[in-house]
Amino acid sequence: MMEVIRLVSVAPLDGSAVIFNMNGAEESILQAAHGFVSSHKEWAPSVRTMINLEGFGGGGRELVLQTGPQNGWIASAYAASAPYPFANTIAEEIFQSGVIAGDTDFRVYRDFGGIPGIDMVFVSENGHVYHTVRDDISHIRIGSLQHCGENVVAVLRALSLELKFHPVHDSKLGQSAINSNHPLKDQRVVYYDILGQFMLIYSESVSGCVNLSVAVATLLWARHHQGWLLGRALVCVIGSNTAAFLAPISLGLLLDYFCPMVWFGCPSTVPVMFGALSLSALIFARKRLETSIPLSDPLKREDLLFSAAAVSSAVVIIFGTCISVRSVYLLSWQIAFPLLARAILHRLSKQPTPSALLAAHTLGSVPTFLILAQYYLIMHSILFPLVGRSGTELPPSVLAGLICGLYVSLGSVTLSTLTLSPPGGLSRAARCGLLVSAGVLGVLVLGRLAFSVEVPKRIFMQNVLRRYHSEDGTINREDGGLWVNAMDMSGLGPVEPYIQGLSTAAVVNCSDVPSHRYCEMPWYFPLSFAIKNGRYVEHRDVAQGFPGWAAPVRVNLVAEHKMDGVRRLEFAMHGPSHMSAVLPNTLSGWSLGKLPPTRPDCDCHWVFYNAGVQKEPWKFWVELPRNERLDLTVSGQYPDLVSRRETDPLIQTTLSALPDWIAPIAIVSTIDFHVF
């Protein structure tokens, strides 16, 4: 960022000013970005577009995660200017669907400020150490910074030129960033890079025409086959694809039940173990199902199977285009080039030999294989490190199996030439695939390679003080202890030998306590649906186990008003910079804006409060029926423990006993249960 500032100051942009907003508080639900958009009355209204720099890892290439939707002019500027493009519509649609648990400041600028822009995210390296103590400068290559900087500066200048040549003359945000003369203003576009060398970009309407043209060409190619034969071939293709898809998922289910995360330390084994099984399942299923096709000529049989695979993909293309799924361009790629290669071959030779057909088909499949390989590496870089920090309920091996099964199924068009193999060759290949899959699995299980220094196991530890208050404010009961949660599906089993008392500690079960108390634990974020089976190692002596500097939240009932069957309670809370309140579902109103629906995981309201330098009391009021009592749960969090670790003996002792392949996050927390 500093180098970009230097370059822009030396060679200013043509006609545009630049605001460099190096904000924090992203991990506090994007508060700083929201503060800028909603509160900076002088600068925020003047912003026409923005570039958001983000990271899912500590280096590598920066992927364009999203640009819109309906801001095609920004994607066009990126495509025309970025010297090292790395972007595709599939990543944008997957991220905006919510499948990936993550968020960036881009959403705040877009949704609350109406500001169009581009979201660029480091994804390619070091995702396993991201947000751990090992996430340091030594894990970032200088080439990554150079690569990112050159792209950012080039795109920044391109966006400036777009704003200069398509100006507006009002102060509105968002869609008024450029005038209506721009050909891609307000349009959804399809875009993707070709191996990082250049980009293709075209409007969604053009994409629809291309997709439908490929689908029509496929149907015309398949029209010379008899309908009943094509139907049997479709059954063969769909059945074998289903087997290829389900086999690795089934293996994933077994692994997640018996030995979850077994491959996590060696993610490069995933395509070998799951991919070999998927391919073997496809071969076995196809060999069995092909017996229903009464064609002895291998060339006619191969063309029939290719046509069936292409027709099944064409149906998906038509359906996806009709419901505006832009990512179906990948299927168009998968069909178009092999189909073109076959058309050229048949133009050159009326009766091509098997070797000529195999060569033409392989040549036509190269673009598909290259694109699929590139996209697999992107998913590998994002999703596999993510399963190590996404909670105990996400099945990592099922996800890995699903990805590999999907890839083999997508490649069914390119695998049609398998039927040209010599007798017995396919069976031997399938058996070899099973042996490879079993061998890799055996090495992983026996080698216990799930975690390492560079691929650590993440846990979240909180030194907790809990206090239960009566209606007059006195403390009825209090306890304290170490609350430990795992961040992946393998749970706390691997950690038990290193934390005293963990193996015999009570499991925190949210169903055993009233829902409005949210597990009776001081959650930093409300994630009880994603992180389960944490354990609470209770102290024998609360005063000795809990640091004195971490004062609990002090709750003052400032005023109480009763009116028209409603009871209003006004509060002032004094505590640390991070506090949260859990309120019951009986509320009828509050001072925190429109009262939202209750959370589905607790049937309650969970409110997060975060302050900056100023530590003024948190003031708010709530309303509930006149005769209802209010159960109020308040938590205080002290995340700045790094500077105070030496003054918390429990945390210090626990951390010193952990091996280097465990990456802990440790904080001090308090929780108080009040009744008013």
N, C-alpha and C positions, 0 to 999 in steps of 0.2 A: 504493500500500500504506500509506504513512504517513497519508494522508487517511482511509483506512478505519479505521486504528487510532484516529485522533482522534475520528471519529464514534462508534465503538463505546465509547470511554472516556467520552464525554459521555452517550451513551444506551446503557447496557449491554444485552446480549441478555437475553431473558426466560428465565432458568433454565439458561443454558449459559455456560461459559467458552470463550474463544477463544485458540488458540495461533497466533501469527503466525511462521511458519518461513520466514525469508528466507535460504534456503540457496543455496550455490553448487555448484561441482563437477558441474554437470549435463553439461557437455561431457566430463567424465571418466567417462562411462558411469554417470551418475546416482548417484555415490557418496555425496553428502551426504544425499540422501533415504533411501538404504538405511541409512546410518549412523544417522539419526534413528529409523527404524522398528525396526531390529534392536538398537540399543544404548541408546536412551534409556529406561531401565527405569521411570522415574517418570511421564513424560508419554505416551509412545507407547501403553501399554496402555489409557489413558483416552480415546483418540481414537475418536469414533463416526462421523464423516464429515469430509470435507475438500473444499476448493475449490482446485484447482491452476491457477495463472495461468501461461500459456505464451505464446510468440510464434513465428510463422513469418514475421513481418514487423515493421515498426516502428510500426504504428498501424492505423487503420481500425476495423472492428468485430471484436468477439471472438466467435468461433464456438465453440459447445459441441461439442467434438470427440468426447467420449465420456462416458457416465455409468454404464455398467454393464460387462457385461450383467447382467440380473436384479437391478437396483436401480431399479425403476420409480418408487419413491416419491421419489427424488432428482430425476428428470426432471419429475415432477409438481409438486414444490416450485418448480423453476425456471419451469415453464410458468405457474404461478399467480402468481408474484411478480415476475419480471424485467420491467421497464418497456419494455425494447427487446430482445425475444427474437430470437435468431439461432441456430437449432439445427435439425438434421434427422438422422434415422436413417441416411440414406445416407452422410453423412460419417463416422458412427460405424462402420458396417460396412466401409467402404473402409479406414479407418485401422487398424482392428483386424485386417483381413485381411493386413496387412503389405505391401500394394501400394505405399504411400508409405513411402519410406526415412526414418524418423524415429521418435523416441521421446520420452516425457516422464516426469516424476517420477510422474505418475498411475499408471503401470504398477507402479512399485516399491511405492507405498502399497497398491495393490490386491493384487498378487501376493505380496509378502513380508510385508505387514502385515494383509492381509485387510480393508483399510479401504475402504468404498464412498465414492464422491465424484463430483465433476464436474470435467471438464477443459475449461478455457476458454482459447482460443488466438486471439491477434491474427493475422488472415490477410489483411486486405483491402488493405493498403497497404505500399509500400516493401520488398517482398520481395526486390527485386533488390539493395538495399544492405544487407540483413540480414547481420550478421556480417562487415562490412567496416569500414574506417576511416570511411566515410561514414555509418555507422549511429549517428547522434547525435540530440540533442534537437531539432534543427531539422527533422528529418524526421517528428516526431510532432506531430499536431494536438492542441490542447487539448481539442477536442471528443471525440477518441478516449478520452482519459483520463476525461473526465466521463461519457461513455457507459458505459465499463467500470466505473467506480466506482459509479454508480447501480445497475447490474445486480448487482455483487458484494454491495453492502450489502443490497439487497433479498433476494437469494437467501440470504445469510448469516442474516438474520432469519427467513426462511421455514424454513430447515433447523433452526434453533434451536427454532422452534415445533413442528415435526414431532417432534423428539426429546423435547420436553416432554410432548406429548399421547400419545406412544407410547413410554413409557420402558421400559428394561430394568433388571434388578437383578442383573447379574453383570458380570464384568470381561473378558469375551471380546471380541475384536475382530470386525470385519467384519459378518457377517450378523446379529449381535446388536445392531446400531446402533439398531434399532427393534423393537418387539414384533410378534407375529404378527397383531395386530388391524388393522394397516394394510392397506387393500384392494390395494395394489400391491406389498407386500413380496415380494421374491424373484421378481417377475414381469418378463418382458421386455416392453417397450412399444415402440410406434411413435409417434414425435413429429416434428413439423415446424412451423416458423413460417410464417405467411402474410404475406409481404412485410415482415417485421419488426414487424407490428402486433399480432399475437396468435399463440398456439400451439394446435395440436390435438394431443392426446395420448390414446391408448387402448391397452389391453392387446393383446398379440399374438393372443390368442384372438378378441377383437373384430375385429382387423385381418383375421384369417383369414375370419371371417364376411363382412365387407365385401367382401374380394377375391373370394371365391367367389360372392357375390351378384352382383357386377358381371360376373363371367365367365358365370354362368348367364343373366343378362339379355342379354348379348351373343349367346349361342347361341340364345336364344329369338328375338331380333331377326332373326338370320340364317336361321331355319328355313324361311322362305317361299321361299328361293332353291333352285332345283334343285341337287342335289348335284354334278353334273358341271360346272355353271356356276360354282358356288362353288369347286370344285377348280381350275378354270382361273384364276379371279380370285386364288386363293391363290398360284398359281405366278407370276402377274403381280406381286403385292405382294411376295412373298418375293424374286423375281428383281430387281425394281427397288430394294428395300431393300439387297440384297446389293451391287448396283452402287454405290449411294449410300455404302455403308460402305467398299467396297474402293477406290474412286477416290481419295479423299483420302489413304488409306494408301499407295497406289502413288506418288502425288506426294511423300509424305513420304519414302519409300524413295529416290527420285531425289535429293531435296534433301539428305538425310543422306549420300548418297554423294558428291555433287559440291560442295555448298555448305552444310554443316550450320550451324545457328544463324543462317541468313540473316534470319529474321524476329524474332530474339530481342530486338533493340533496339526493335522496333515490334510488340509482342504484340497490339495491337488489330487488326492486319491478318490475324490468324489466322482469325477467323470469316468474313472477307470472301474471302480467298484459298481456304481449304480448304472453307468452307461453300458458296461459289458453285459450286465444282467438284462437290461432293457433290450439290447440288440439280440441277445440269445432268445429271449421270450418272443420277439418279433419273428425271428427265423423259425422257431419251432411251430408257432401258430400259423405262419404262412405255409410252411411245408404241409401241415395237416389240412388246412383249408383249401389249398390249391388242388387237392385231389378231386374237388367237385367241379373243376373246370375241364371239360372234355376237349382239350387242344393238345395235340402231340408236338406241333411245331414250336420250338422254344422261342423263336422270334415273335410269332403271333401271340403266344402266351405272355411274353414280356410286354408287348405293346398294349395288350388288353389290361394288364395290371397297372401299367403306367397311366393309361387312360382313366382307369377307375380311381387311382390315387389323385390324379389331377382334377377329375370331376368332383370328388369329395371336397378337395380344397377350394374349387370354384364355388361350390355351394356356400362354404363358409365366407368366401370373399363377397359374394352377393349379399348375404345376410349382414355381414359386418359393415359393408358400405351403406346399406339401407338404414342402419341404426347409428351411423356416423362414428364408427370406430375407425380412426385413421390408421391404426397399427396394422391393418390387414394388408398394407403395402408389402409386408414381408412375405406373405403367401403369394402375392403377385410375382415377386422376385423368384420365389421357389418354382413357380410354374413356367414363367415366361422364357427363361433362358434355356432350360432343357427342351421346351417345346420348340423354340426357335432352332436349336441345334438339330433336332430331329427333322424339322421341316427342310432345313438346308440339306441334310443328308439324303432325304428321300427325293429332293430335287436333283441331286447329283447322281443318285443310284436308285433304280427302281426296286432292286432287291439287295439291300445292304447285307453284308456279312455280320455275324455276331460280334466279331472284333471291331468292325467299323462302328456298329451301333454302340458298343461299349465305350469306344473312344469318344464319339460324339456326345453321348449322354454324360460322360465324365467331364468333358470340357464344358458342357452347358451347366453342370452342377457346381463348378468351381466358384462362381460368384455367390451362390447360396451358401456353400460351406464357409466361405470367408466371412460373410456377414453374420452367419449363425455363430461362428467362433468368436467374432468380436463381441457380439451381444452376450455370449456366455461369460466372457471375461468380465464384462461390466457387472452382470448379476453376481458372479463369483466374488468380485471386489466389494459389492454392497451388501448382499444378503448373508453370505456366510459369516463375516465378522459380526453382523447384526444379531444373529441368533445367540451369540454369547452374552448379549446384554438386553435381550427383549423379554425376559421373564421366564418363569418356570412352566408356563402353559403353552408355549410355542414349540411344536415338535420339530426339531432341527432335521432329523433324518428323513422324516416324511417330506419336508420342504425340499431337501436335496434330491430325494427320489422323484418328487413331482417335476422338478426342473429337468432332470435327466430324461425322465420318461416323456416329457413334453417335447424335448429336443429330438429324440429319436422318432417320435410320432410325426413331428413336423417334417422330418427328413424322409418320409415314406415315398414321396415322389422321386427323390434322388436315389432311393434304394430299390427301385423296381427291377434293376438289372441283376439282382440277386438270383433271379430265376434262370439266368444264363450260366450259373456255376456248374461245374462238372458234377456228375452223380456222387453223392456222398460228401461233397465238399461243404455244403451248407451245414449238414449235421455235425461234421467235425468242427466247423467254425463255431457253431452254437455251443458245443460241449467245451471247447477251449474258452469261450466267453464265460461260461459258468465257473470253470476252474480258476480263471483270472479273478473273477469277482470274489469267490470263496477264499482264494489265497490272500488277496488284499485285506479282506475282512479279518482273516486269521492273524495276519501280522499286526493289524491295528489293535485287536482285542488282546493278544498276548503281549504286545509291546507296551501297552498302556500309554499311548501317545496322545491322549486327549488334550493335555495342557502342557505348556512349556513357558519359558521366560518371555519369549516373543509372542506367544499365543496364550495369555494367562486366563485363569478362571477368575471371574469377577464376583465379589460379594459386597453387600452393603451392611455396615455395622453401625448401630446407634447405641450409645450409652444413655439409657432412658431413666427418667424419674416420673413416676405416675402418682397422682394425688386425687383422691375422691372426696368431694366436699358435700356437706349437708346443706339444707336450705338456708341455715343461718350463717353459712360461710365457713364453719369449722371443718377441719380435716378429719374425716372418719377413718381413713386408711391411706397408707402410702407404701409403695414398694419401688424398687429400682433394679435394673439389670441390663444385661447386654442383649440387644435384639439383633439377630443376624438373619439376613435374607440372601438367598442365592439369586443370581441374575440369569441363570440358564436352567435347562430342564434336568440336568444331572443333580440338581438340588445341593444339599449341604453334606451329602455323604463323603465326598472327597476332602472336605474341610474338617470333619469331625475330629481326627486325631490331633489337630493343631490348636484347637480352642477348648480350654478346660471347661468341662461340664456340658459341652454342646450335645454330646450323644444322648445324654439323659434329660436334657432340658425339655420343657413343655413346648409342644407345637402350637403356634398361634393359629387358632381356628376362628374365623370371623363369624361363623354360624352360631357360635356359643354365646355371643354377646348381643345386646340390642343393636339393631341396624343403625340407629342414629348416633351411635358411638364409634362407628367405623373401626371395628376390630379392637377397640380400646388400645390402639397403638398410635404413636405420633408419625403417621405417614408424611413424608416430605411432599409427595404427590399422591393422589388417590389411585393407587394401582393394585388394590387387593384382588381385582379380577385377573391380573396378569402375573402377579408374584404371590405364590402361596407356600404354605408349609414352612414359614420362617420359624425360628426357635428363640425362646426367651430364657436366657440364663439369669435367674434371679439372684441378686446380691443377698448375702446374709445381713449385711449392715449397710443401710442406704447411705448414711452419712459418710462412710469410708469409701463407698464405691462411686459416688457421684461428685463431680467437681463443684466447689462452692461458687465459682464465678458464673456458672450457668444458671441464672435466676429464672424461676418459672414465670410464666405470663401472669401479670396481675390484672384481674378483671374488676372494674368498678362499675356498679350499676348507678349511673348518673341520675336517671329519672325514670318514673313509671307513671303512665297515663292510662286511664280507663275511660272509654267512650264508645257508645253505641254498640255494645257487645264485643268491642275490640280492646285488646290490651297491648299497649306500646311500651317497649323497654328500650331505654337508651344506654349504650355502653361506651366506655372508654377503656382501651386495653393498652397496658404498658408492657413491653417485652423486647425481644431481639428484633433484628431487621427482617427475619422471616418468621411469620406466624400463620396459623390456619385455624379456622373455626368450622365445626360440624354442627349443623342445625337440623332440627327434626322436620318432618313433612307437614307439620301442622301450621306452618307459617302462612299468613295471608298477604304479607307485604314486607318490604324492607327498604332501607335507604340506599341500597347498592345497585339501583337500576331496576329494570323489569325483573320480577321474580321468575326464574326459569323453572322448567320441570325438575323434579327430583332426579337424582342419579339412579340409574337402574341397578347398580351394584350395592346400594345401601338404602334406597328409598329415602334419601336425605339430601341436604344441601351442603356442599363442601366449598369453602371459600379460602382462597390463598391470598395472603397479604405480604407484600415485600416492599421495604423502604430502602432508600439510598443512604446518603450521609445523614440526613435529618432523621431523628428518632422521636418524632412526635407521637402522641397517643393515637391509636387506631380507633376512630369514633364511627359508630353506626347505630341504627335502631332497627328493631324488628317488630312486627305485629303478628298476633295470633289470637285465637278466640279468647274471650274474657276469662273463662274459667279453666283454660288450659295452662299447665305449667310448662316452663321452657327448660329442656335439657340442653345445655350448652357444653360442647367439648372444645377445648382450646389447646393448641400445640404451639410450642416455641422451638425453633431450630437454630442451631449454632453451626453453620457450615464452614466458618472460618477457623476450622480446627487445626490447620497446618501450623499456624503460628502459636497454637496453644497446646500442641500435642504433649509436650513435656509436662504440662500441668494437669493432665488427665491420666493418672497412673493406670487405670483399667485399660484404656485404649492403647497406651504405650506398651504395656505388658503383652496385650493380645497381638498387636502388630509385630512385635519383636519375635514372636513364636511362629509366625507364618512363613512358609517357604517362599522362594522368589517367584514361583509360578502362580501364586495367588495375588490378584490385584484388588486390594480392598479400598472402599470408600468409607471413611469413618467420620461421624459427626456426633454431637451431643444434642439430645432432645428432651423436652419436657412435655407432659400432657396432664391437663387438669379437667376433671369432670364436675360441672356446676349444675345446680338446680335453682331455678328462679320461679 
